[in-house]
Amino acid sequence: MSQPSPSSGPVLACFAHPDDAEISSGGALAKFAGQGREVHLLVLTNGDRGSNDPTMDREELARTRTDEVMEAGRVLGLARVRILGTHDGELANDPAVRSEIARDIREIRPTTIVTCDPTAWFFEVGDPPTAFFNHADHRRAGEATLDASFPGAGNPHYFTEQLAEGLEPWDVSEVWLGWTNEPNHAEDVTGYFRTKVDALAKHASQLAEGIRFFEEFMGDEARRAGARIGVEHAEEFRLVHLD
């Protein structure tokens, strides 16, 4: 397990749903922002199916979740949050989605991209472990982000209409894949775990029973990851260097 990376420069986090970034990587994103790095978040769906209430109006829910992710972004210290209009559960790794991701890459010119590991289909968590399978939107988010990064955003023959807008190709240096079964990097987020929890708490529509469950669950996970590198709290990633 590698130790913290000395990277600098802008960061683009790209996730499927409005609360994914906080749960997966909120400590690392808060740390990057706290170090003075410009951190951007691109949310690929509007979260309009994030409710088990059959009477919930989906358009209203999407508006609520937009407000929540904006508030959470302020807690994390993000420079910008952008949300696409894709319906929850309908995310595809298609040219339209890859074009939106490539647009942000070319505009922001990030050193680091943070997203989901698209190879992670099944997870076991807790003690004793509980097994579950990963949301299709999470897997598609990781796939689309990787494909938009390479060869997409860095190749002038992809998304050529963006070149006419002055958006020049850009090669990303590294990708951090959260929600992975194959971590090779643990980021020390000691001192930033509280920020992660506070940001997630802004997603009130998703916390029918309050923040306590997630605080305990994420805390246990962060302490286990931290113990592996000798710190209080850590988040684990599959770190891929592209340069």
C-alpha positions in Angstrom: 0.0 0.0 0.0 1.5 3.3 -1.1 1.9 6.4 1.0 0.2 9.7 0.2 1.0 11.2 -3.2 2.7 14.6 -3.4 0.6 15.6 -6.4 -0.5 19.2 -7.0 -2.7 21.0 -9.5 -6.5 20.9 -10.2 -8.6 17.9 -9.4 -11.8 16.7 -11.1 -14.0 14.2 -9.3 -16.5 12.5 -11.5 -19.3 10.4 -9.9 -22.7 9.0 -10.8 -25.0 10.4 -8.0 -25.1 13.6 -5.9 -23.8 11.9 -2.7 -21.3 9.4 -4.2 -18.2 11.7 -3.9 -18.7 12.3 -0.2 -19.2 8.6 0.6 -16.4 7.3 -1.6 -13.8 10.0 -1.4 -15.0 13.0 0.7 -12.0 13.0 3.0 -9.5 13.1 0.1 -11.4 15.8 -1.7 -11.6 17.9 1.4 -7.9 17.4 1.9 -7.0 18.4 -1.6 -9.1 21.6 -1.3 -7.6 22.3 2.1 -4.1 22.1 0.5 -5.1 24.8 -1.9 -5.8 22.6 -4.9 -8.8 23.6 -7.1 -11.3 20.7 -6.8 -14.2 20.3 -9.1 -17.1 17.8 -9.0 -19.0 16.5 -12.0 -22.2 14.5 -11.1 -23.4 12.4 -14.1 -27.0 11.9 -13.0 -29.6 14.1 -11.3 -30.5 11.6 -8.6 -34.2 11.7 -9.4 -34.8 8.1 -8.4 -33.1 8.4 -5.0 -36.2 7.6 -3.0 -38.3 4.6 -2.0 -41.4 6.8 -1.6 -43.8 6.0 -4.6 -45.5 9.4 -4.1 -42.2 11.4 -4.5 -42.2 13.8 -7.5 -39.0 13.0 -9.4 -38.5 16.5 -10.7 -38.8 17.9 -7.2 -36.4 15.3 -5.9 -33.9 16.2 -8.6 -34.1 19.9 -7.5 -33.7 18.9 -3.9 -30.6 16.8 -4.6 -29.1 19.6 -6.7 -29.4 21.9 -3.7 -28.0 19.3 -1.4 -24.9 18.6 -3.5 -24.2 22.3 -3.9 -24.3 22.7 -0.1 -22.1 19.6 0.4 -19.7 21.1 -2.1 -19.4 24.2 0.0 -18.6 22.1 3.0 -15.9 20.2 1.1 -14.4 23.5 -0.2 -15.0 22.6 -3.9 -14.4 25.2 -6.6 -17.4 24.1 -8.7 -20.1 21.5 -8.9 -21.8 20.6 -12.2 -24.7 18.2 -12.5 -25.9 16.5 -15.7 -29.6 15.9 -16.5 -29.2 12.1 -17.0 -31.9 10.2 -15.1 -30.8 8.2 -12.1 -30.4 4.5 -13.2 -30.0 5.4 -16.9 -26.3 6.4 -17.0 -24.5 4.9 -20.0 -20.9 5.0 -21.2 -21.8 6.6 -24.4 -20.3 9.4 -26.6 -22.6 12.1 -25.1 -21.6 11.4 -21.5 -17.9 11.0 -22.5 -18.1 14.3 -24.3 -19.4 16.1 -21.1 -16.5 14.6 -19.1 -13.9 15.4 -21.7 -15.3 19.0 -21.7 -14.6 19.4 -18.0 -11.2 17.8 -18.4 -10.2 20.2 -21.2 -11.6 23.2 -19.3 -10.2 22.4 -15.9 -7.0 20.7 -17.1 -6.8 18.5 -13.9 -3.7 16.7 -12.8 -5.8 14.3 -10.8 -9.2 12.6 -11.6 -11.1 10.8 -8.9 -13.9 8.4 -9.8 -15.2 4.8 -9.1 -13.4 1.6 -10.0 -15.5 0.2 -12.8 -14.2 -3.3 -12.2 -15.8 -3.5 -8.8 -19.0 -5.5 -9.1 -19.3 -7.1 -5.6 -18.4 -5.9 -2.1 -18.2 -7.5 1.3 -18.2 -5.0 4.2 -18.5 -5.2 8.0 -17.7 -7.9 10.5 -19.3 -10.3 9.9 -19.3 -9.3 6.3 -22.4 -8.3 4.4 -22.2 -8.9 0.6 -23.8 -6.7 -2.0 -23.3 -5.7 -5.6 -22.3 -2.3 -7.0 -24.8 0.1 -8.6 -24.7 0.0 -12.4 -24.4 3.8 -12.5 -21.3 3.6 -10.3 -19.7 1.2 -12.7 -20.7 3.2 -15.8 -19.4 6.4 -14.2 -15.9 4.8 -13.8 -16.0 3.4 -17.3 -17.1 6.7 -18.9 -14.6 8.7 -16.9 -11.7 6.5 -17.8 -12.6 6.4 -21.5 -13.2 10.1 -21.6 -9.7 10.6 -20.1 -7.9 8.2 -22.4 -7.9 8.4 -25.3 -10.7 10.9 -25.3 -9.8 14.3 -23.8 -6.1 14.1 -24.7 -6.7 13.2 -28.4 -7.5 16.0 -30.9 -9.5 13.6 -33.0 -12.0 13.0 -30.2 -14.8 15.6 -29.5 -13.4 17.8 -32.3 -16.3 20.3 -31.9 -14.7 21.3 -28.6 -11.5 22.4 -30.3 -13.5 25.1 -32.2 -14.5 26.4 -28.7 -10.9 26.8 -27.7 -10.8 23.6 -25.6 -7.5 22.1 -26.3 -6.6 18.4 -25.6 -5.4 17.6 -22.1 -3.7 14.5 -20.7 -4.5 13.6 -17.1 -1.5 12.5 -15.0 -3.3 10.2 -12.6 -6.6 8.6 -11.8 -7.8 7.7 -8.3 -10.4 4.9 -8.3 -12.5 4.8 -5.2 -14.9 2.0 -4.2 -12.3 -0.5 -5.3 -11.6 -4.1 -4.3 -8.0 -3.7 -5.4 -6.5 -0.7 -3.5 -2.9 0.1 -3.9 -2.9 3.5 -2.2 -4.2 4.8 1.1 -4.6 8.5 1.5 -4.2 9.8 5.0 -7.4 11.9 5.7 -6.8 12.4 9.4 -8.3 15.7 10.3 -10.7 15.6 7.3 -13.0 12.8 8.3 -15.3 15.2 10.1 -15.6 17.3 7.0 -16.5 14.2 5.0 -19.3 13.5 7.5 -20.6 17.1 7.6 -20.7 17.2 3.8 -22.7 13.9 3.6 -25.1 15.2 6.2 -26.2 17.9 3.7 -27.8 15.1 1.6 -30.8 15.0 4.0 -33.1 13.5 1.4 -30.9 10.4 1.5 -30.7 10.1 5.3 -34.1 9.1 6.5 -32.6 7.8 9.7 -30.0 10.6 10.0 -26.3 10.6 9.6 -25.4 8.3 12.4 -25.3 5.1 10.4 -23.0 6.5 7.8 -20.9 8.2 10.3 -20.3 4.9 12.1 -20.0 2.9 8.9 -17.6 5.3 7.2 -15.7 5.8 10.5 -15.1 2.1 10.9 -13.9 1.9 7.3 -11.6 4.9 7.6 -10.1 3.6 10.8 -9.4 0.2 9.3 -7.7 1.8 6.3 -5.8 4.1 8.5 -4.5 1.3 10.7 -2.9 -0.3 7.6 -0.7 2.8 7.2 -0.4 3.8 10.8 -2.7 6.9 10.8 -6.1 7.6 12.4 -8.2 7.8 9.2 -7.5 6.9 5.6 -9.4 6.3 2.3 -8.3 3.6 -0.1 -7.9 3.9 -3.8 -6.7 2.1 -6.9 -4.2 4.7 -8.1 -3.3 4.7 -11.8 -0.4 6.9 -13.0 -0.9 7.8 -16.7 2.4 9.7 -17.3 
